[in-house]
Amino acid sequence: MNHPSLSRRLMTTGAIITLFFTVLAIASPLLQQLGLVQDPTAFLDFPPQAPPSGSHWFGTTRLGYDVFSRTVFGSQAALQVVLLATVLSIAIGVPLGMVSGYLGGWLDRVLLFAMDTVYTLPGLLLSVTLAFVVGRGVLNAALALSIAYIPQYYRVVRNQTASVKSEMFVEAAQAMGASTWRILWRYLAQNVVQSVPVILTLNAADAILTLGGLGFLGLGLPDEVAEWGHDLRQAMDALATGGAWWTSLFPGLAMTLMVVGLSLFGEGLSEWTEKKAR
């Protein structure tokens, strides 16, 4: 009897958790229209710091926000920012890595120095600094996060491109007179981007934590947007005054579960691709 490998179990578990939060984020507006989720931006309409009950499953905050609705809609904000951040970092890092690894020379040295400089900076510190500059908002938060991830895609793709460009099929394309861009996108791209999905899932998990850190510091999304890090910051004030434990438990638990799901999926995918390559 064949048993699933550990990597496949990790992938399956992580995929289920990730899919759950993805569906929750997409369906949250519909759930609100159906009356299953209350308005996450309505405050002072509900009793403040009410404990979990039938009318408010996760209780309310000290301002009267419904914790359940803000936890549900927090997955939507996280998904939007993470998708934008990863798409931006891939769109910049992958092409730069391919061009740098294929052409080499002074361009490769300049790009490598620039990317190594960014890579040495702590991701959260870099994101906080950029968030101060660009301001708050979904797109601005995604920009602040993406800068820290561009060097990771660049380094991996650049190294793989440099090793693949000496293969026979690339030399044959060069001998046939294929242009540089044709070689890059037709012959090299499919061979050097195989590890990008693994980096994407791991970066997505890190991006959620970083977004939570920005929200906790008041540098993430606007106050009217339901976001887990911002809600945790508000919960700290509630804990100090009234001991409303539910205001911090549920947003923190949701963030933890989503990060664990993406991390498990990424680790399982990494092990699976390594075994497949061997």
Secondary structure as GFF3:
##gff-version 3
##sequence-region A 1 278
A	DSSP	alpha_helix	6	33	.	.	.	ID=ss1
A	DSSP	alpha_helix	67	103	.	.	.	ID=ss2
A	DSSP	alpha_helix	105	120	.	.	.	ID=ss3
A	DSSP	alpha_helix	123	134	.	.	.	ID=ss4
A	DSSP	alpha_helix	138	164	.	.	.	ID=ss5
A	DSSP	alpha_helix	168	175	.	.	.	ID=ss6
A	DSSP	alpha_helix	180	182	.	.	.	ID=ss7
A	DSSP	pi_helix	183	188	.	.	.	ID=ss8
A	DSSP	alpha_helix	189	192	.	.	.	ID=ss9
A	DSSP	alpha_helix	196	216	.	.	.	ID=ss10
A	DSSP	alpha_helix	228	241	.	.	.	ID=ss11
A	DSSP	alpha_helix	246	277	.	.	.	ID=ss12
###
